[in-house]
Amino acid sequence: MEQRQIQRIKTISEFHQLRGLPKPEHPLISVVNYSSIKRPSDIGEINLVLDFYMISQKSGLAGKMYYGQQEFDFDEGVMAFIEPNQVFRIQSDPTSTEKRSGWMLLIHPDFLWNTPLAKTIRQYDYFDYSVNEALFLSEKEQKTLNGIIENIRQEYHTNMDRFSKQIIVSQIESLLNYSERFYNRQFLTREKTNHDILGRLESLLTGYFDDDDLAIKGLPTVQYIAEALHVSPKYLSSLLKLLTGQSTQQHIHDKLISKAKEKLSTTNLSVSEIAYDLGFEHSQSFSKLFKTKTQMSPLEFRASFY
């Protein structure tokens, strides 16, 4: 079976060239219309890794996005948020006659250098492999975000001055904050009660698995998670079962597998090294859990990216 390669795109200029677009007017930030993009014949066969942020809103694009080994259908008003070093693949249908519309905002981390947003941008939950619910926008919400994108486009199209960067960064922050508001609206309209505890659980697990001392601490227990959230283990598992259909232990395993996928797809660490980094005493236990959750061994999963 032919193995897929990973193509790393380091600059926005390189991305423009790959998608048949003119050279960007600014090397570190660009707004691209989906209607302008030319689809390379091999785009469905290559896994892409960007060295910059990509925020996009699209509609009328028949196909799927494979992101964090999950599959997302494109739909009216759907948004995607991808941060540097995340592996994704877009598989569009070349026979589709639908008219593509929407935009993508490309932001190199260097553009945010020495601004508060450089430190806070990763705190937005939607820049995460574990987010498995797309953000669907109403027509009114699309107009709000489209207005912000147009402000960004106009600002870097004009002659840049000492105020330009600050103005653009402020617009990006508005875009992110509105997106967060729309996510919360989506949770409310879908009656996802107790979302606060779900958010705190997600933050807790993310912080735990990002800790460099994970190999020493070992995997988090249900008791530890419940105490950190100030509820009893039984109450937490019952609540999570009601809201998500999964127990606390399953949430722990999902975060673990998400972190393992990231390491397998973006590093050259051995399976044993990854198992140790994730708090396993024995790599066999890690491999067994990984295969139970994904139906693939860690090595099979890694091979699917090459």
N, C-alpha and C positions, 0 to 999 in steps of 0.2 A: 504494500500500500504506500502511495506517495505521501511523504511527510510535508506538512505545510511549514513554510518558513515564517520567521518573525521579521518584519520590516520596521526598523526604528527610524522615525522621522524627527530629526534634531531641531530643525528650524521651520518657521512659518513659511519662509521662501521655498523651502524644499517641499512642503505640503502643497503650496500653490502650483509648483511645477508638476507634482504627481497628479494633481486633479485638473490639469489643463487650464490653469488660471493665469492671468497676467501677474507680473511681479508685484508683491504687496507694496502699498505706499509707505507703510511703516514696518520695519523689520521685526518688531516685538508685539504688534497687535494688528488684528485684521478682522473685518466683518465681510463674510462671504454669502452671497445669495445662492441657495440650492439650485435655482434655475440655471446658474452659470456653470455649474460643475459638470465636467466631462467624466464619465465613468470608465476607468481603465478596464480592459477585458479581464484582468486577473484579480480584480478587487475582491471577489468572493473567495479567493483561494489564499489570501495573505492575511496573517494576523498583524495588526498594526500596533505599535507602541509610540506614543507621542512624548516629546520632551517639553510639552506645553499643555495648558488647559484648553479644553474644547467644550463650549456650551452651545447647544443647538436647539432650534425649534423647527420642526419639519411637518409637512403634510403632503399627501399625494405621492408618496414614495413607496412603491410596492416592494416589500422585502423585509428582512429581519436584521437585527443587530445581535451579535453574540458577544456578551460582555460578562466577565467573571464566570464563564461557562453557563450563563443563563441566556435564555432566548427572549428577545423583545420584538413584538410586532410594531411596525410603524403605524401610526394612526393619526387622525386629525388632531392637531395641536399638541402632539406629544413632545416632551422635552428630554434631552439627554445631557448629563453632566459627567465629563471624564477628566481626571486629573493626570499629571505626568506619571509615566511608568505603568499605566494600566493597559492590559492587553484587550483589544477588541477587534471585531471583524464585522463589516457590513456586507450583507449579501442581498443585493437588489435584483429585481427581475428585469432583465434587459428587454423583454417582450412587452412590458407594461406600457400602455398608452396614456396613463395618468400624468397630469401635469404636476411636476414637482414644485413646491414653494416652501418658503421659510428661509432661515438664516443660520449661520454658525459664527460664533465669536471665538477667535483664537487669541489666547493671551499667553505670552512667554513669561515664565516666572521672573526673568530679569526686568520686565516692565514694572513689576510690583516692588522691586528692590527699594528698600528704605522707606516703605509706606506701611502703615498699620495693617493693611489688607494682606500683606505678604505673610503675616503670622496668623491671621484669622481665617483666611479663605478655606483652609482644610477643616475648619470646625463646622462647616455646613455639611449636614449628614448626607446630603444627596451625592457628594463626591465620595462614594464608597461602593466597593464590590457588593456589599451586603444589601444594598437598597434594591429590592426586587419589585417595587411598585412604581410604575411610570408616573410622571406628572402630566396629567391631562388638563389642558387649559380651555376655559370658556372663550368665546369670541371677545368679550370685554377684556379678559386677562391677556389675551394675545395682543390686543391693541396697546395695552399698557406697556408690555415688554417691547413691542415693536417700536414704540416711541423712544424708549431708552436706547435701544440699539441704533436708531437713527441719529440720536444725539451723539453717541460714541463715534459713529461713522463720520458725521459732519465735523466733529472736533479734530480728528486726526487727518481729515482731508484738507483742513485749512492749514495755514502756516503755523507750525508748532511754536509756542512761546513758553515762558516760564510757568504759566498757569495751566497749560494744556494737560499735562500728566495728572495733576491734582483733580482737574475737572473730570477726566476720563475715569480715574480710579473711583471717584465719587459716584459716577454713573454705574460702574461695575458693581459697587456695593449696593446701589439701589436695585439693580437687576437681581442680585443674590437675595436680598431681603424680601423683595416681592415674591421671588420663587419660593422662599421659605414660607411666606404667608399663604401662598396658593397651595403648598403641600399641606399645611395645617388645615386649610379650608377643605381640602380633599379628604383628610382624615375625619373631619367633623361631619361632612355631608354623607360619608359612608358609615357614620355612627361608630367610629372606632373609639369607644370610651376608654378611659384610663390610658390614653396615649402617653401621658406624662411618665408613667412607670415604664412603659415600653421604651421611651426615649432615654430614660435614665439607665435602663438595663443595657441598651445599645452602647451608650457612652462608657459605662462601666466595663463591659466586655472589650470594647475597642482599646481602652486605656490599659487593661490588664494584658491583652495579647500584644500590645505595642511595647510593653516594658522589657528592657534589656535583661532584667533579672528573672524572666519567665522560666528559664532553664533551671534556676535554683528554686523558685517558688513552686513549680509544678502547676498542673492544671487547676483552675478554680473549682471549688465544690459548690453544690447547691446551697449548702449551709452558709458558705462565705458570701455568695451572691445575695441571698435573702437578708443576711445581717447588714450588708452594705446598703440595701434598699429599705431597711427598717421595716421588714415584714417577716412573717414566719415562712419557713420553707413550704409548708403545705398550702398556705394562702397564695404564695407567689405562683406555685405550679398550677393551682386551680385557676387563678386569674389568667395566666398565660394560655392554658388549655382553652379557656372560654374565648379569649380574644384572637389567638393565633392557631389553635389546634395543636400546639406543641408544648411539651413540658420545659421546665427550666434547663434540664440536662440537654435536651435537644437544641435549645438556643445556644448553650455553651458549645456543643459540637458543631453547630452551623458556623459560629464565629471562628472556631478552630479550623474547620475545613476551608473557610474563606481565606484565612491567613496562610494556610498551607498552599492553596492554589496560587496565591500571590508569589510565594517564595519559589514554588516549582516552575512558574512561568516566567519569572523575571530575574532569577539568580542561577548560579551554577553549583549551589550547595548540594551535597549528596542527600539522599533520603535520610540517612542516619543523622546527618548534621541538622537537617530540618526538624526531624523528630525530637532531637535533643533541645533545639532552640525553642520548641513549642511545649516543652515540659514533660516529655515522655522519657521514662527510664529505659525503655526498650523500643527500638525502631519497629519491631514486629507488631507491637500493639498499635502503633501509629498507622502502619500500613494496613492492618486489618480494619481499623475504624474508617480509614480513608476509602477503602474499597467498599465497605458496607454502605457508606453515605453516597458514593459517586458511581458505583459499579465499575470502577477502574482502579488499578493499582496506581501508586504515585508515579511510577516510571511510565506507565501507559498514558496517564494524564499529561506528563511532561512531553512525551513523544507527540501528542496531538497538536502541539504548538510549533513543531519543527518539520 
